Amino acid sequence: MSAAERFVITQDIIGKRVEIDIDDVKFCELYEAKETLSAAFSLEEKYELLLMNFLELEKEVLSNSAEYSLFDQREYSDFFDIRLKINRRVVNFLTSCRLYVDHAKKHIRTCLPHSANLKDEVNHLFNEEFDQHFEYRFCEKLRNHVQHQSLAVHTVTQGGMWINDQRVETTKVYSLKSELQYSDSFNKKYLAEMPDKVELISVFKKYIEILSNIHVKSRKLIKDSVQLSRSIIEQCISNYSSHNDGDVIGLSASHYKSGENGKQDKLNRVPLLLEWDDVRIKLESKNSQLLKFSHRKVESVDEKPDVLQNRIRIIAEVTRKAIENYPKAKRDIGLQSFPSGACGHASAILGQCLIDFLGIEFDYVAGKFKDKENSPSHAWLQSKDYIVDITADQFEDIDIKVWVTAKSKWHQALEGKNIHIASFEYYDKGALMPLEPFYQKLKNSIEIDLEKLNFSKSKLMKAGSGC
């Protein structure tokens, strides 16, 4: 340090003030500490931004469901307005996610300027999730598509279901494979792993869950550096406070250099205050890791489904997933176009599954719409308390994949009749002979998926017998 240079800690105020001289090493230490805390703050700020954008998107969807229950929206312009509003929220959400992903890497490196191989370590945080999760890959490609070519939401569907004595209105938001196949962002590799329709809110929830996992790992990575940086500034504030009767308003570290006329020019300044960093700590506390966020659902309904209804839904969802994931060519012939034309065989399998895992018998019910010309027949499961249907979405006006409810006007209109108990014991053996061995293969997959959800057969049975 030359005699013409000076480093000092003092207050940026008019009038008399205490000055404490420091050396260039200490000034650089304070400067680096401030940069680290600023980067950590920006990391939390951008994470908060993406969460708030998703919250606004979900509010928009929920608001649309509420409006649908109140108003008769049938003209094309109404649906166009709905889709445009949701598209606006989706664009904001995807943009904030990309902002977070791009900036987080820079902020982490700023917090750890002297760490060797940090770039590779940080990139691994993101690349690992990209490789493991379809939702991450899809959202990254969709964001690129939105930025360079077109909008993300191609169709919005509205409908509802009965939960006990209440009808819950739902709005589903989709991207279509048929539209994205022309996008430069989706090559054959990514199109191949896509279903024909991607329900966006569910995919976005999984994406947030993944980003939350990355964010928590990032916090751990920079934790020691951030704590050390805060303590360096805290010690400096405390030291000055002890020399100035506790007054630290406007405190900063400044670098001065004397000019030719003897005047001191301020070359650099490091503000020494931590109120803004307290906000970072509050954000960190507020935005904890979103564990299993993709399994959470927000509904405006006073009375929640009971324990047994939840167990039935779990088995129905896992059974449907097992059928969908089974190679089409190896399925029973009655299930190869599932859910289309598969209601009978699917109901037979689900009925047996509910007996095997819950110990509860349902009736196999079949019917058709009497007021619709050439109406196809349909089959589902029913008891005195519940209607269970995993193939209703084969009909154009239904988008509910797994229907578990106490009441359903749609099923009531089918005028169904109880055929027999939904157990292989009561079916025609000749017609279902190939189905029983197929069910045994499927059952293994169902058991594995239930175990992953922490629902063993004994636990489910207990729930069934206890209700």
C-alpha positions as a printed NumPy array, in Angstrom:
array([[  0.   ,   0.   ,   0.   ],
       [  1.45 ,   3.385,  -1.013],
       [  1.42 ,   6.436,   1.234],
       [ -0.996,   8.071,  -1.206],
       [ -3.617,   5.406,  -0.487],
       [ -5.737,   5.067,   2.612],
       [ -8.29 ,   2.504,   3.774],
       [-10.658,   3.576,   6.505],
       [-13.831,   2.506,   8.296],
       [-16.105,   5.428,   9.09 ],
       [-19.639,   6.778,   8.732],
       [-20.899,   8.432,   5.571],
       [-22.408,  11.375,   7.412],
       [-21.887,  15.153,   7.504],
       [-19.98 ,  16.427,  10.496],
       [-17.533,  14.987,  12.977],
       [-17.032,  11.214,  12.774],
       [-14.776,   8.506,  14.117],
       [-12.344,   6.994,  11.612],
       [-10.573,   3.664,  12.022],
       [ -7.693,   2.953,   9.662],
       [ -7.352,  -0.539,   8.19 ],
       [ -4.976,  -2.09 ,   5.678],
       [ -5.673,  -3.169,   2.123],
       [ -5.931,  -6.848,   3.162],
       [ -8.767,  -6.062,   5.58 ],
       [-10.519,  -3.891,   3.001],
       [-10.373,  -6.722,   0.437],
       [-11.713,  -9.129,   3.07 ],
       [-14.678,  -6.834,   3.747],
       [-15.26 ,  -6.322,   0.024],
       [-15.285, -10.093,  -0.59 ],
       [-17.599, -10.667,   2.381],
       [-20.068,  -8.128,   1.009],
       [-19.945,  -9.746,  -2.447],
       [-20.604, -13.174,  -0.908],
       [-23.623, -11.986,   1.081],
       [-24.965, -10.122,  -1.969],
       [-24.716, -13.29 ,  -4.078],
       [-26.404, -15.376,  -1.369],
       [-29.186, -12.771,  -1.143],
       [-29.682, -12.819,  -4.925],
       [-29.892, -16.605,  -4.872],
       [-32.714, -16.494,  -2.303],
       [-34.401, -13.589,  -4.088],
       [-34.598, -15.451,  -7.408],
       [-35.83 , -18.619,  -5.707],
       [-38.583, -16.546,  -4.069],
       [-39.388, -15.064,  -7.493],
       [-39.991, -18.45 ,  -9.134],
       [-42.135, -19.626,  -6.199],
       [-44.278, -16.495,  -6.345],
       [-44.715, -16.849, -10.093],
       [-45.939, -20.401,  -9.645],
       [-48.279, -19.248,  -6.872],
       [-49.768, -16.668,  -9.241],
       [-50.177, -19.346, -11.91 ],
       [-51.974, -21.711,  -9.542],
       [-54.174, -18.876,  -8.285],
       [-55.106, -18.109, -11.893],
       [-56.108, -21.731, -12.486],
       [-58.072, -21.918,  -9.221],
       [-59.744, -18.602,  -9.975],
       [-60.781, -19.96 , -13.356],
       [-62.364, -23.01 , -11.661],
       [-64.299, -20.71 ,  -9.323],
       [-65.53 , -18.612, -12.258],
       [-66.548, -21.763, -14.128],
       [-68.762, -22.789, -11.205],
       [-70.478, -19.379, -11.237],
       [-70.722, -18.326, -14.878],
       [-71.769, -19.984, -18.087],
       [-68.618, -19.753, -20.236],
       [-69.413, -21.327, -23.563],
       [-68.32 , -18.958, -26.356],
       [-64.936, -19.376, -28.019],
       [-63.803, -15.927, -26.908],
       [-64.284, -16.962, -23.264],
       [-62.018, -19.978, -23.629],
       [-59.513, -17.92 , -25.633],
       [-59.313, -15.358, -22.81 ],
       [-58.83 , -18.106, -20.22 ],
       [-56.046, -19.758, -22.214],
       [-54.326, -16.41 , -22.824],
       [-54.363, -15.466, -19.128],
       [-52.938, -18.84 , -18.114],
       [-50.331, -18.646, -20.883],
       [-49.21 , -15.287, -19.492],
       [-48.687, -16.837, -16.055],
       [-46.891, -19.847, -17.55 ],
       [-44.501, -17.592, -19.484],
       [-43.696, -15.672, -16.295],
       [-43.143, -18.883, -14.347],
       [-40.882, -20.53 , -16.928],
       [-38.89 , -17.328, -17.357],
       [-38.315, -17.022, -13.6  ],
       [-37.21 , -20.668, -13.447],
       [-34.688, -20.118, -16.219],
       [-33.52 , -16.94 , -14.511],
       [-32.929, -18.944, -11.346],
       [-31.089, -21.794, -13.09 ],
       [-28.794, -19.457, -15.053],
       [-28.026, -17.042, -12.205],
       [-27.741, -19.606,  -9.408],
       [-24.544, -21.026, -10.906],
       [-22.942, -17.571, -10.989],
       [-24.089, -16.721,  -7.45 ],
       [-22.713, -19.969,  -6.011],
       [-19.335, -19.367,  -7.654],
       [-19.283, -15.808,  -6.256],
       [-19.847, -17.187,  -2.762],
       [-16.949, -19.626,  -3.179],
       [-14.312, -17.715,  -5.189],
       [-11.351, -19.797,  -4.012],
       [-12.9  , -23.266,  -4.353],
       [-11.172, -25.611,  -6.8  ],
       [-13.284, -27.516,  -9.37 ],
       [-16.362, -25.573,  -8.233],
       [-17.721, -25.054, -11.742],
       [-17.929, -28.798, -12.35 ],
       [-19.522, -29.361,  -8.945],
       [-22.17 , -26.708,  -9.526],
       [-22.969, -27.933, -13.033],
       [-23.35 , -31.449, -11.627],
       [-26.09 , -30.205,  -9.272],
       [-28.237, -29.278, -12.258],
       [-27.132, -31.876, -14.819],
       [-27.887, -34.764, -12.474],
       [-31.506, -33.64 , -12.047],
       [-31.833, -33.015, -15.796],
       [-30.73 , -36.572, -16.543],
       [-32.967, -38.175, -13.923],
       [-36.3  , -36.392, -14.365],
       [-38.563, -36.061, -17.378],
       [-40.247, -33.031, -15.778],
       [-36.955, -31.122, -15.586],
       [-36.076, -31.894, -19.212],
       [-39.562, -31.062, -20.424],
       [-39.728, -27.706, -18.621],
       [-36.291, -26.693, -19.876],
       [-37.304, -27.473, -23.461],
       [-40.721, -25.872, -23.038],
       [-39.146, -22.654, -21.741],
       [-36.894, -22.558, -24.788],
       [-39.912, -23.182, -27.025],
       [-41.823, -20.316, -25.378],
       [-38.904, -17.938, -25.695],
       [-38.186, -18.632, -29.354],
       [-41.319, -19.995, -31.028],
       [-44.758, -20.162, -29.46 ],
       [-46.851, -20.419, -26.302],
       [-46.926, -23.391, -23.939],
       [-50.624, -23.905, -23.198],
       [-52.449, -25.507, -26.102],
       [-55.701, -26.534, -24.438],
       [-57.563, -25.91 , -21.197],
       [-60.299, -28.266, -20.026],
       [-62.859, -27.724, -17.306],
       [-64.911, -30.202, -15.356],
       [-65.686, -31.425, -11.893],
       [-66.142, -34.366,  -9.566],
       [-68.227, -35.12 ,  -6.527],
       [-66.498, -35.538,  -3.156],
       [-69.113, -36.657,  -0.688],
       [-71.906, -34.087,  -1.166],
       [-69.775, -31.388,  -2.786],
       [-68.828, -30.857,  -6.404],
       [-65.197, -29.817,  -6.871],
       [-64.558, -27.889, -10.078],
       [-61.238, -28.498, -11.813],
       [-59.292, -26.758, -14.553],
       [-56.627, -28.745, -16.4  ],
       [-53.905, -27.079, -18.462],
       [-52.153, -29.052, -21.223],
       [-49.328, -28.901, -23.719],
       [-49.918, -31.173, -26.709],
       [-47.321, -33.382, -28.314],
       [-48.99 , -32.802, -31.672],
       [-48.145, -29.085, -31.364],
       [-44.65 , -29.437, -29.935],
       [-43.512, -31.892, -32.618],
       [-42.908, -28.905, -34.891],
       [-40.825, -27.065, -32.301],
       [-37.074, -26.687, -32.76 ],
       [-36.7  , -27.179, -29.001],
       [-38.116, -30.709, -28.982],
       [-36.139, -33.175, -31.055],
       [-37.167, -36.812, -31.566],
       [-35.44 , -37.907, -28.37 ],
       [-37.508, -35.599, -26.165],
       [-40.735, -36.117, -28.094],
       [-40.388, -39.878, -27.685],
       [-40.607, -39.656, -23.886],
       [-43.622, -37.345, -23.932],
       [-47.222, -38.503, -23.547],
       [-49.71 , -37.117, -26.068],
       [-50.929, -34.598, -23.478],
       [-48.775, -33.123, -20.715],
       [-50.766, -31.799, -17.751],
       [-48.705, -28.73 , -16.944],
       [-49.542, -27.914, -13.323],
       [-48.503, -31.394, -12.168],
       [-45.298, -31.226, -14.224],
       [-44.514, -27.736, -12.919],
       [-44.967, -28.926,  -9.325],
       [-42.437, -31.686,  -9.901],
       [-40.082, -29.185, -11.545],
       [-40.324, -26.89 ,  -8.507],
       [-39.726, -29.871,  -6.241],
       [-36.531, -30.617,  -8.183],
       [-35.368, -26.98 ,  -8.132],
       [-36.095, -26.883,  -4.405],
       [-33.836, -29.885,  -3.935],
       [-31.08 , -28.127,  -5.91 ],
       [-31.595, -24.946,  -3.909],
       [-31.213, -26.708,  -0.563],
       [-28.013, -28.388,  -1.791],
       [-26.746, -24.992,  -2.961],
       [-27.41 , -23.504,   0.457],
       [-25.389, -26.269,   2.084],
       [-22.572, -25.743,  -0.402],
       [-22.182, -22.042,   0.409],
       [-23.252, -22.15 ,   4.08 ],
       [-19.795, -21.897,   5.688],
       [-18.659, -19.141,   3.355],
       [-21.833, -17.113,   3.943],
       [-21.657, -17.477,   7.722],
       [-17.986, -16.453,   7.737],
       [-18.723, -13.405,   5.568],
       [-21.503, -12.256,   7.855],
       [-19.315, -12.707,  10.939],
       [-16.521, -10.61 ,   9.332],
       [-18.903,  -7.693,   8.82 ],
       [-20.534,  -8.197,  12.237],
       [-17.133,  -8.009,  13.95 ],
       [-16.274,  -4.84 ,  12.073],
       [-19.601,  -3.214,  13.056],
       [-19.158,  -4.298,  16.669],
       [-15.619,  -2.908,  16.816],
       [-16.69 ,   0.458,  15.417],
       [-19.706,   0.545,  17.735],
       [-17.408,   0.174,  20.752],
       [-15.392,   3.231,  19.584],
       [-18.43 ,   5.397,  18.778],
       [-20.931,   4.919,  21.634],
       [-22.956,   2.379,  19.651],
       [-23.617,   4.663,  16.655],
       [-23.011,   2.792,  13.354],
       [-25.434,   4.625,  11.049],
       [-24.063,   4.895,   7.498],
       [-21.015,   2.775,   8.31 ],
       [-18.758,   1.758,   5.436],
       [-15.199,   0.848,   4.514],
       [-13.69 ,   3.219,   1.965],
       [-10.607,   3.251,  -0.23 ],
       [ -9.095,   6.711,  -0.788],
       [ -6.243,   7.89 ,  -2.991],
       [ -4.583,  11.291,  -2.775],
       [ -4.557,  13.33 ,  -5.972],
       [ -1.949,  15.771,  -7.216],
       [ -3.57 ,  18.676,  -5.336],
       [ -3.646,  16.678,  -2.102],
       [ -7.364,  16.031,  -2.313],
       [ -8.475,  12.501,  -1.383],
       [-10.537,  10.746,  -4.068],
       [-12.799,   7.872,  -3.024],
       [-12.041,   4.916,  -5.288],
       [-14.242,   2.281,  -3.704],
       [-16.711,   1.863,  -0.87 ],
       [-18.137,  -1.161,   0.965],
       [-21.342,  -0.444,   2.939],
       [-21.198,  -2.167,   6.317],
       [-24.779,  -2.947,   7.305],
       [-26.691,  -6.213,   7.653],
       [-30.398,  -5.314,   7.72 ],
       [-30.701,  -6.429,   4.094],
       [-28.949,  -9.705,   4.908],
       [-31.541, -10.278,   7.651],
       [-34.081, -10.43 ,   4.799],
       [-32.033, -13.216,   3.191],
       [-32.152, -15.177,   6.454],
       [-35.945, -14.723,   6.639],
       [-36.348, -15.916,   3.037],
       [-34.183, -18.934,   3.799],
       [-36.342, -19.767,   6.802],
       [-39.596, -19.162,   4.913],
       [-38.719, -21.154,   1.809],
       [-37.808, -24.552,   3.197],
       [-37.36 , -27.616,   0.997],
       [-40.549, -28.611,  -0.824],
       [-40.567, -32.329,  -0.106],
       [-43.125, -34.285,  -2.167],
       [-44.537, -31.002,  -3.484],
       [-45.692, -32.794,  -6.639],
       [-48.079, -34.858,  -4.467],
       [-49.756, -31.807,  -2.944],
       [-53.064, -30.517,  -4.197],
       [-54.967, -27.335,  -3.394],
       [-58.758, -27.504,  -3.363],
       [-61.501, -25.261,  -2.065],
       [-63.669, -27.85 ,  -0.349],
       [-64.98 , -27.86 ,   3.217],
       [-65.095, -31.587,   3.773],
       [-62.053, -33.637,   2.864],
       [-62.303, -37.222,   1.617],
       [-62.205, -39.703,   4.473],
       [-59.34 , -42.118,   5.165],
       [-60.906, -45.045,   3.307],
       [-61.648, -42.92 ,   0.257],
       [-58.017, -41.859,   0.157],
       [-56.874, -45.492,   0.353],
       [-59.217, -46.454,  -2.48 ],
       [-57.864, -43.586,  -4.569],
       [-54.263, -44.657,  -3.921],
       [-54.966, -48.204,  -5.122],
       [-56.936, -46.937,  -8.134],
       [-54.127, -44.554,  -9.151],
       [-51.421, -47.196,  -8.739],
       [-53.493, -49.778, -10.662],
       [-54.044, -47.401, -13.558],
       [-50.36 , -46.481, -13.613],
       [-49.389, -50.172, -13.639],
       [-51.652, -50.846, -16.653],
       [-50.369, -47.778, -18.534],
       [-46.725, -48.691, -17.917],
       [-47.136, -52.324, -18.975],
       [-45.98 , -52.867, -22.6  ],
       [-49.046, -52.701, -24.864],
       [-48.12 , -55.799, -26.82 ],
       [-47.924, -57.865, -23.612],
       [-51.183, -56.664, -22.097],
       [-54.373, -58.678, -22.146],
       [-56.121, -57.997, -25.454],
       [-58.94 , -56.13 , -23.702],
       [-56.452, -53.61 , -22.322],
       [-54.273, -52.893, -25.338],
       [-56.087, -49.626, -26.159],
       [-56.456, -48.61 , -22.504],
       [-58.427, -46.637, -21.434],
       [-60.487, -46.823, -24.656],
       [-62.676, -49.905, -24.772],
       [-61.011, -51.25 , -21.646],
       [-63.57 , -50.387, -18.972],
       [-64.721, -53.983, -18.409],
       [-61.298, -55.573, -18.043],
       [-59.909, -52.611, -16.076],
       [-62.841, -52.715, -13.641],
       [-62.339, -56.452, -13.176],
       [-58.674, -55.961, -12.322],
       [-59.319, -52.991, -10.028],
       [-62.15 , -54.805,  -8.246],
       [-59.888, -57.779,  -7.481],
       [-57.125, -55.397,  -6.452],
       [-59.397, -53.665,  -3.919],
       [-60.272, -57.06 ,  -2.451],
       [-56.638, -58.171,  -2.288],
       [-55.254, -54.942,  -0.805],
       [-58.183, -53.469,   1.134],
       [-60.405, -56.484,   1.756],
       [-63.408, -54.569,   0.356],
       [-65.839, -55.856,  -2.275],
       [-67.288, -53.544,  -4.92 ],
       [-70.046, -54.27 ,  -7.416],
       [-69.234, -54.463, -11.109],
       [-71.694, -51.998, -12.708],
       [-72.481, -51.551, -16.404],
       [-74.697, -49.031, -18.183],
       [-75.124, -46.617, -21.08 ],
       [-76.618, -43.193, -21.751],
       [-80.258, -43.721, -22.692],
       [-80.669, -40.19 , -24.059],
       [-77.666, -40.377, -26.419],
       [-77.96 , -42.071, -29.778],
       [-75.492, -44.94 , -30.346],
       [-74.124, -44.449, -26.84 ],
       [-71.382, -46.969, -26.014],
       [-71.712, -49.036, -22.856],
       [-69.453, -48.375, -19.899],
       [-68.424, -50.295, -16.789],
       [-67.168, -49.137, -13.397],
       [-67.105, -50.139,  -9.721],
       [-69.647, -49.076,  -7.135],
       [-70.589, -49.681,  -3.521],
       [-73.159, -48.054,  -1.269],
       [-70.553, -45.385,  -0.409],
       [-68.284, -44.923,  -3.429],
       [-68.055, -44.855,  -7.21 ],
       [-64.642, -45.844,  -8.601],
       [-63.782, -45.457, -12.288],
       [-60.343, -45.491, -13.969],
       [-61.417, -45.403, -17.626],
       [-64.008, -42.592, -17.796],
       [-61.529, -40.347, -19.631],
       [-62.016, -42.43 , -22.781],
       [-65.109, -40.239, -23.249],
       [-64.489, -36.842, -24.86 ],
       [-66.225, -34.805, -22.144],
       [-64.277, -36.366, -19.255],
       [-60.656, -35.628, -18.316],
       [-60.635, -37.34 , -14.9  ],
       [-58.271, -40.304, -15.046],
       [-59.04 , -41.688, -11.593],
       [-62.545, -41.032, -10.32 ],
       [-63.264, -41.861,  -6.674],
       [-66.367, -40.126,  -5.391],
       [-69.527, -40.542,  -3.338],
       [-71.818, -39.079,  -5.995],
       [-71.602, -38.588,  -9.743],
       [-74.299, -37.158, -11.985],
       [-72.367, -38.421, -14.992],
       [-72.45 , -42.036, -13.786],
       [-76.051, -41.637, -12.686],
       [-76.967, -40.663, -16.264],
       [-75.486, -43.975, -17.479],
       [-78.297, -45.793, -15.615],
       [-75.983, -48.571, -14.547],
       [-77.007, -51.96 , -13.211],
       [-75.12 , -54.092, -10.706],
       [-73.968, -57.206, -12.569],
       [-72.123, -59.049,  -9.769],
       [-69.372, -58.605,  -7.199],
       [-66.171, -57.322,  -8.834],
       [-64.061, -60.396,  -8.142],
       [-62.632, -62.98 , -10.532],
       [-64.661, -65.521,  -8.599],
       [-67.882, -64.171, -10.119],
       [-66.829, -63.558, -13.731],
       [-67.31 , -65.922, -16.629],
       [-64.166, -68.054, -16.501],
       [-63.938, -68.481, -20.252],
       [-64.092, -64.753, -20.97 ],
       [-61.579, -63.794, -18.282],
       [-59.281, -66.81 , -18.409],
       [-56.332, -64.799, -19.876],
       [-57.01 , -61.877, -17.499],
       [-56.293, -63.631, -14.202],
       [-52.669, -64.584, -14.995],
       [-52.115, -61.087, -16.406],
       [-53.442, -59.614, -13.154],
       [-50.958, -61.69 , -11.154],
       [-48.097, -60.167, -13.175],
       [-49.557, -56.706, -12.72 ],
       [-50.065, -57.277,  -9.003],
       [-46.31 , -57.49 ,  -8.399],
       [-45.835, -54.042,  -9.925],
       [-48.738, -52.65 ,  -7.882],
       [-47.245, -54.003,  -4.645],
       [-43.871, -52.406,  -5.426],
       [-45.455, -49.006,  -6.162],
       [-47.55 , -49.145,  -2.985],
       [-44.447, -49.896,  -0.941],
       [-42.735, -46.863,  -2.49 ],
       [-45.671, -44.757,  -1.281],
       [-45.257, -46.302,   2.181],
       [-48.524, -48.23 ,   1.918],
       [-47.998, -51.875,   2.703],
       [-50.775, -54.413,   2.221],
       [-51.221, -54.748,   5.985],
       [-51.499, -50.982,   6.427],
       [-54.117, -50.724,   3.671],
       [-56.043, -53.67 ,   5.052],
       [-56.117, -52.023,   8.481],
       [-57.517, -48.852,   6.924],
       [-60.16 , -50.845,   5.075],
       [-61.337, -52.793,   8.089],
       [-61.306, -49.726,  10.303],
       [-63.775, -47.672,   8.251]])
